[in-house]
């Protein structure tokens, strides 16, 4: 804004000088120069838009990073070629991104009218997948558009170095947030009211932390927030469920062995949108930290049992989720140190545990002593059904948290971790394990699983608003299958038709990032 101010003043001065030279014989009264004025009503960085009583603030960041052994920037090798553990697997992925946000505020008789817009311009390296041609041909994911990891619309409104993103191949433009706030109402695309204030990032840069909700990319909503004073607020919200709060509703009639080993227990049979998710939140935010309780109701609505409406359909079932979050500040280990923790339980609303950037399918390969290779596979759903039957809701629970310690004004380190469990009902297990897709399984069939993650990140900020960070994450997939399974060729990941041992799997990943906020 200082550069803009200087340009405005220089231009104005030049115009005055030229005007004086051309009108030497005809004196006229010069107009007063209209300076850009600082707006102190809403904090640092705001200026009055010339000729109006609206204040504006521009902000953003530029980010450059490389992720090692990841499923894109910055996630883990949980599925697809990223977890194939062969020559199609990327050893690294690189990204550059520019974020721009625009914040405007105007005082009115009804309170402050605020608009907020946040967009990103991103370039990300892609990867190659098998085409199944039989000649070993591969195809670059940049020609396929967005990959399975998400929408690519990412970030945090503050440009916080903790916030990261989903996965894009090639260049892309994305919109994080676009909303209006007026008289306690929030209308548009913003962070879900269900989320903890740190969204997906209690202390990490790692994108796929499970154990709670997180709408880094924002979600369209209509919300009313009541402020009771003393740091106590409550919010009531109707938010779009289709964008980020649905996983899958599997019709087990569509199961196949190759699909199962990819982490999908049938065809995804989601129907059209019928009801938004209904969310309520209460928060106490004070000097010692904060406490928040959130609850959500989620309508599970599917299409049909078969190819047409004449085949019938299961009735809708409402799922729900509840989350508790706690932040503790001013702990005795050092100035600025803090602890962020949260826990969640869901029933038919799994995205409130496996947040929008987290993986919902797992297909990880490793070595094996008694078979061709080993595989660990698992899948997350909101519900499961078979033709003629009703919805069997999927239950999940989990937690995540982090402890951040400031070594000095320039260095800090955070230890973080997360864990989540997925439990299918007895009926759902019977539908899944009774499928012909498991006919070649010799051993135990159980689609329940746990996923655990632990990591450490260190940040160095040598000058204000410039941060370098290194984030290391270890993940463990605890799947409940045992024995061996024989499968047809898995062409997209170049795996042959063979017998695979069913085993738990581990993976490691690391992100090195430079970010300049402005």
N, C-alpha and C positions, 0 to 999 in steps of 0.2 A: 504493500500500500504506500510506502515511502517513495518508491519509484514512480507509482502512478501520480502521487501528489506532486513530485518534482516535474513530471511531464506536463501536468495540467498548468502548473505555475509558469513553466518555461514557454509553453504555447501561448498562454495569455499575455505574457510580457512581450513576446515576438509580435503578436497581433497589434498590441498597443503601439509598438515602435513603428511598424509598417504603416499603420493608420495615420500616425503623426507626420510621417514623411510625405504621404500622398495628399494630405489635407493641410499643408502649411499655410495656404492662403485662405482657408476657410475653417477657423477655429471651431471645434465642437467639444462638448463635455464628454470625457472618457467615462465608460461604465466601470463601476467598481469590480475589482477582481473577486470572484467567488471562490474562496479557498475550500478545500476538503477539510471538514471539521471532525475532530475525534469525538466519538460517542462513548461516554463513560458510564452509561446506564446499565450495560450488560456485560461488563468486564473488558479485559484487554483485547485489542485487535479489531474493535468495531469502529466504523466511520459512518457519518451521515451520508446518505446518497444525496448529491447536490440537488437542491431544489425540493427536498422532501424531508419529512420527519421520520423516515425509515432508516434504521441502522443496518449495516451490512458487514459481514466478516468473511473473508476468503481464507481457506486453509487446505491442507492436504499433506501428501508425502510422496517421495519417490523411493522405490525399493528395488534392490538388486539382490538375488539370492541363488544359491545352488543347493539342491537336496540330494543326498547320497542314499542309494538303496531305498528309494521311496516309491510310492504309487502316484507320483506327480508332486507338486509343491503345495503344501507339505503334508503328506499323509504316509501311511505305512504300506508295505508290500503285502496286502491282504488278499488280493484277487487278480484276475486277468493275467496278462503277461508279466506284470510286476512281481507276482508271487510264483511264477512258473519255475524259477530257479534254473533257467537254461539260457541259450544264446539270444532269446528275444527279450530278456529282462534288462531294463535300464540300470546301469550302475549310477547314473546321475541324471538330474533334470534341472534345467535352468529357467529363470524367470526374471523379467523386468516389468515394473508396474509404476504408473503414475496415478495418484488419487487426487481428486478435486472436490471440495465441499464448499457450499455456499449457504450461509446462515443469515437470514434477515429477520429483524424484529421491529415492531411498531407498537408504541403505547397507545391504548384506546380506553374509552370509558368502561369497557368490559374486561380490561386487562391487556396483557401483551399478546399480539398476534405474531406468531412465528412461522416461518417456512424454512425447511431444511432440505437440501439436495446434496447427494454424495454419489459420485460416479468414478469409474476406474477405466484406464486404458492399459491393457495387459498383453505382453508377449510371453508365451510359454513353449518350451520345447515339447514335442510329442513323443510317440513311441510307435513301434511296428507290431502288427498282429498278423497271424497266419490267415490266409484266405481260403484254405482248404482245397486248393487247386490240384494237389498231388505232386506239384513240382517244387514245393518249398517256397512258393511266392509269398511275399508279405506286402502289407499295405500300411502306409503311414497314417497315424490317427488324425493328423491335421486335416486330412481330406474327409474325415468322418464327422467333423463338428465337435460338439461337446461330448466328453466322455462320461462314463457312468457315475463319476464321483459327485457331480452336482451342477449347479447353474453357472458357476463362475462369477457370481456377483457377490463380492466379498468385502470385508474390512470392518472397521469400527469408526463411528462418527468422529471420534477424537483423534484418529490417526495413531492410536495406541500401538506400540511395538508388539504388544501381546496378541493383537488381532491378526489373523491371517485369512486363508481363503480356500476355495474349492479349486477344481482343476480344469484348465482349458488347454487345448492344443492350438498353437498358433496365436495370431493376434485377435483381440476381441475388445469390445466396449461393453461394460456392465454398469448397472445402476444398483447401488446398495439401498439407499434411502431416498424417499421423496414424500414428505408429509407436511401437513399444516397442523399447528396447535393453536387453539383458541378456546378461552373460557373453560379450561380443564379438559377439552376434547383433543384427541390426536386422531387425525384422519389421513390415511395413506400408508406408505411402506416404511415401517420402523421396526425396531427390535421388539420381539414378543414380550408382553407383560409377564409371561410365565418365567422368563429367563432370570437368572441371577445377574446382578449388574456387570459381572465380568464375562458374561455370555458363555463362550466355550473355553475361555482361557483364564483359569484361576492363577496361572503363573507361567504358562507355556506359550510357545509359538506353534506347537504341534496341532494340526487341524482336527484330527479324528478322535479326540478324547471323548470317551463314552461317560455314562454316569450322570446325565442330566440334559436338559434342553439347551439349545443355543441357536439363535437365528442371526448369525453374523451377517448374512445377506439381507436381513430384514424380512418382514412378512406384512402383507396388506391387512389393515385392521381398522376398526372403529372403536375407540377406547375413551372412557371417561375416567379421569384420575381425581380423587378427592384428597386435599391436603388438610390434615387435622392439626398441623402445627407440631412443634417439638420433634420434627423429623419423622412423623408418622403419616404415611400415605396409604391409600387403597386404590386399586384400579379394577375396572370391570371392562371386559373386552370381547368383541366378536372378531375373530381373525380367520383369514383364509386357510383352510386345511389342505387344499390341493397342492399348494406350492412346495411346502417343506414338511408338513405334518402327517403325511401318509407314507407307510413303508410298502407293504404288499398285502393283498388278500388273496391267498392261493387257492385256486381250484385244483384239487389233487388229481382230477381227471387229466390234467395236462402235464403230469410228471413224466420225466424221462431220466435215464441214468446219467446222461451227460449234463442235464440241467441240475440234477441233485448234486453232482460233484462240483458244480459251479455255485452252489449255495441257494438254489431255488427249488422249492417243493411244489411245483405245479405252475400253471399259467396265472399271471396276475390279472385278477378279474374286477378291478375297481370300476365302479359305475360313475355316472355323472355327479356333479356337486349338488348336495341337497341342503346341508346346514353348515355354517361356519363352526369352528371350534369356539366354545364358550370358556372364557378364562377369568379367574378372579385372583387378586394378589393383595397381600398386606405386607408393608415394610416398615421397619423401625430403623432409621439411619441417624446415628449420633456419633459423638466424638470417640467412643470406645470401639465403634464398628457398626455393623448392621445385622439385622435378622429379617429374613423374608420367608413367607409361606405362600405357595402358589398351588392352584388346583385348576384342572382343565377337564372339559367334557368333549368327547370326540365321537362323531357319528360314523359308523362303518357301513358303507352303502356299496353294494356290488352290482354287477351287470346281471348276466343270466347263467344258468347251468350249462347251456350249450350255445350253439351258434346263433340262435334267434330267440326272440321274445316268447315264442310258443313253448320253449323248454322250461320256463318257470325260473324262479329265483329265490334265494333265501331272504328272510326278512332282515331289516336293518337291526344292528345292535350297537348300543352306545358303549364306548369305552371311556376310560378316565385315567387321569394321572395326578399325582400330588408330589410336590417338591419342597424341601426345606433347605435354606441356604444361610450360612453364617460367615461373617467376616470379623476378625479380631485385629484391632490396630493397637499401636502403642505398647507392643510387647517388649519385655526387658532386654531382648537380644540386640536391639539397636534401633536408631532413629529410622522411621519409615518402614520397618519390618512389619509384615502382616501375614495372616493366615486366612485363606479362603477355602471353605469346604461346603459341599452340598450332597444331598441324598435324594433319590427319587424312586417311586414305585408306579408302575403302569399296568393297566389291564385293558388290552385292546387299543392302546395308544402308544406304540413303541417308540415313535420318534421323539417323545419327551424324555427318553433315556438315551437312545441312539440319535443324537442331534443331527441336523441337516447335512453336515459334512462328514459324519461318521459312516463307516462302511456298514451295510446291512446284508452283504453276502461275503462269505469267506471261502477261499479255495486256494490253499497254500501247500506247496509241494516241498518235500525234503528227501533225504536219503533213507534207505531201508536195507536191512540185512537179509530179509526173507522174501522180498517181492521186488518187482521192477523198481518202484520208488514208494515213498509214503505220501499220503495226502491227509490234510485236515480240512474238513469243509463244514459249513454251518450257514444258517440263514435266519433273518429276522423278519417277522410279519406282524401285522395287526390282528389277523384272523386266518383260519383255515376252514375249508368246507369241501364237501363232495356233492355231486349231483343228487338232488333229492333231500339233502340234509341242511341243517342250520349252521350258523357261524360259530366256530370254536375260537374264542378270544385268546390271544397270546399274552402271557404275563411276563413282565420283566422288572428288575430292580437293580440299583447300582448306586455308586457314589464316586466323587472325584474331589480333589483338593490340591492345595499347594502351600508351601511355606517359602516366602521370599525374604532374603537377608541382604541388606545393603552393607557391603564391605567398606565403602567410601562413597562420596558424592558421585564417583565416576564408575564404580563397579557394583554389580549385584548378581546374586545367584538364586535361583528358585529350584526347589525339589518338588516334583509333582507326581501324581499318580491317579489312576482310575480303575474301576472294576465294574463289570455289568454281567448279569445273568439273564438267560432267556429260558422260560419254562413253557412247554406245550402241554395241553390237557391230555388226559388219557385217551379221549376220543380222537384228538388231533394226531397223537402218536400212532394210533391204530390206522388211521387213514394214510399217514405218511409211510409207515413201515410195512403196511399191507400192500403197498403198490408193487407192481411188477418191476419197477425201477430198482428195487432192492433184491430182486430174485437171485442175483449173483453174489450177494453178501453172505459171507460165512463168518458169523460172529454176532455181536450185539448191535441192535438198531435203536438209537435214542437220539432224537434231534435236539435235545436240550444242550446248551453249551454256556461257557463263561469266557469272557475276554478280559485280560488284565493288561494294564499299561503303566509303566513307570519311566520317569525321565528327569533330566537335569539340564538347566539352561543357564548360561552365564552371559551377561551383557556388559559392554564397555561403552560409556558415553564420554568421549574425550572433550567434546564441546557441546554446548546446548543444542538439543534437537538432532544430533547425529549419533546413532547407536549402531554398534556392531554386536552381533550375537551368534552364539553357537548352541544348538539345542540337540540333545541326544535322547532317543526314545527306544525303549525295549518293550515288545509286545509278546504276550503268550496266549495262544488259543487253546483253551481247555475244552475239547470236544468229547462227547460221551459215546461215540461209536468205538467199536473194537473189532479186530479180525481183519479180513481182506475183502476186497470187492473187485470184480472184473468189469471193465468198462470199454465201450467202443473208443475209437480215436477221438481225442479232444483237439480238433484242428486249429482252433484259434490260438492255442498255447503250445502247439507242436508236440503234444503228448500222444504216444502211440496207444493202440488197443492193447491193454495189458492188465495184469493183476496188481493192485496197489494195496499197501498196508494202511490201515486207518490209525493215525497217530496224532497226538497233540503237535502243534507247530509253534516255532518262535521266529521272530524277525527283529531286526535292528534298523534304525534309520537316523539320519543326522541332517540338520539344516544349518547352513551358514548364511547369514543375512547382513546386509548393510541397509540402513533406512535413514533418510533425512526428512524430518517433519518440518513443515513451514506454516 
